[in-house]
Amino acid sequence: MEDEAAIKAEAASIVAAARKDLEERTKAQEAAKNAKTPEELQALINARLKSSMAGRAPAPSPVPSRESSAKDKAEAAAVVATAQRERNERIAAQKAVKNASPEEIQQMINARLSSR
């Protein structure tokens, strides 16, 4: 009996919320039809968003930990060093290609592929 009453109460609250939402949507559509400028329309949209977000809890913003382990720092340093080394290699290759002949470019490509 209690479960049935709880289910009916929940269903009634869902129906009431749906009716309220339908009424608000109808009012908003009428107001949108009467809006004369894009600014008025945007103000209506903002008001609707604000009212729909009013009942929601704010999203928690995850705060990153200020403490990082030595392992994390070492891993980050290794990633940065690798990225810098690869960037310097790309810059050097771009400079070399500017003045290279097609045969020299092919040799550079082959050397790069064989080193991987």
C-alpha positions in Angstrom: 0.0 0.0 0.0 2.8 2.4 0.9 4.7 1.6 -2.3 1.5 2.3 -4.3 0.9 5.6 -2.6 4.5 6.6 -3.1 4.3 5.7 -6.8 1.1 7.7 -7.2 2.6 10.7 -5.4 5.7 10.6 -7.7 3.5 10.3 -10.8 1.4 13.2 -9.6 4.5 15.3 -9.1 5.8 14.4 -12.6 2.5 15.3 -14.2 2.4 18.6 -12.3 6.0 19.4 -13.4 5.1 18.5 -17.0 2.0 20.8 -16.9 4.1 23.6 -15.5 6.7 23.2 -18.1 4.1 23.1 -20.9 2.5 26.4 -19.5 6.0 28.0 -19.3 6.8 26.9 -22.9 3.5 28.2 -24.2 4.0 31.6 -22.5 7.6 31.7 -23.8 6.4 31.0 -27.4 3.8 33.8 -27.1 6.5 36.2 -25.8 8.8 35.2 -28.5 6.2 36.0 -31.1 5.8 39.4 -29.6 9.6 40.1 -29.4 10.5 42.9 -31.8 14.3 42.8 -31.7 16.9 40.1 -31.4 17.9 41.6 -28.0 14.4 41.1 -26.7 14.4 37.5 -27.9 17.9 36.9 -26.4 16.6 38.3 -23.0 13.7 35.9 -23.2 16.0 33.0 -23.8 18.3 34.0 -21.0 15.3 34.3 -18.6 14.1 30.8 -19.6 17.6 29.3 -19.1 17.9 31.0 -15.7 14.5 29.7 -14.5 15.2 26.2 -15.7 18.6 26.2 -13.9 17.2 27.6 -10.7 16.2 24.2 -9.2 19.5 22.5 -10.1 22.5 22.2 -7.8 25.6 23.9 -9.2 28.0 21.6 -10.9 31.0 20.9 -8.7 34.2 22.2 -10.1 37.0 19.8 -9.5 40.0 21.4 -7.8 43.3 19.9 -9.0 45.5 18.7 -6.3 48.4 21.1 -5.6 50.5 18.2 -4.4 52.0 16.1 -7.1 54.3 13.3 -6.6 57.9 13.1 -7.7 56.9 10.4 -10.1 54.4 12.7 -11.8 56.9 15.5 -12.0 59.5 13.2 -13.5 57.0 11.9 -16.1 56.0 15.5 -17.0 59.6 16.5 -17.4 60.3 13.5 -19.7 57.3 14.4 -21.8 58.3 18.0 -22.1 61.9 17.0 -23.0 60.7 14.6 -25.7 58.4 17.2 -27.2 61.1 19.9 -27.2 63.6 17.5 -28.8 61.1 16.5 -31.5 60.2 20.1 -32.2 63.9 21.0 -32.6 64.3 18.0 -35.0 61.3 19.2 -37.1 62.6 22.7 -37.3 66.1 21.4 -38.4 64.5 19.2 -41.0 62.4 22.0 -42.3 65.5 24.2 -42.7 67.4 21.4 -44.4 64.5 20.6 -46.9 64.4 24.3 -48.1 67.7 23.9 -49.9 67.8 20.2 -50.6 67.4 18.5 -54.0 64.7 15.8 -54.5 67.3 13.0 -54.0 68.5 14.5 -50.7 64.9 14.9 -49.5 64.3 11.2 -50.3 67.5 10.3 -48.4 66.2 12.3 -45.4 62.9 10.6 -45.5 64.5 7.1 -45.7 66.8 8.0 -42.8 63.9 9.2 -40.7 61.9 6.1 -41.5 64.7 3.7 -40.8 65.4 5.4 -37.4 62.0 4.5 -36.2 
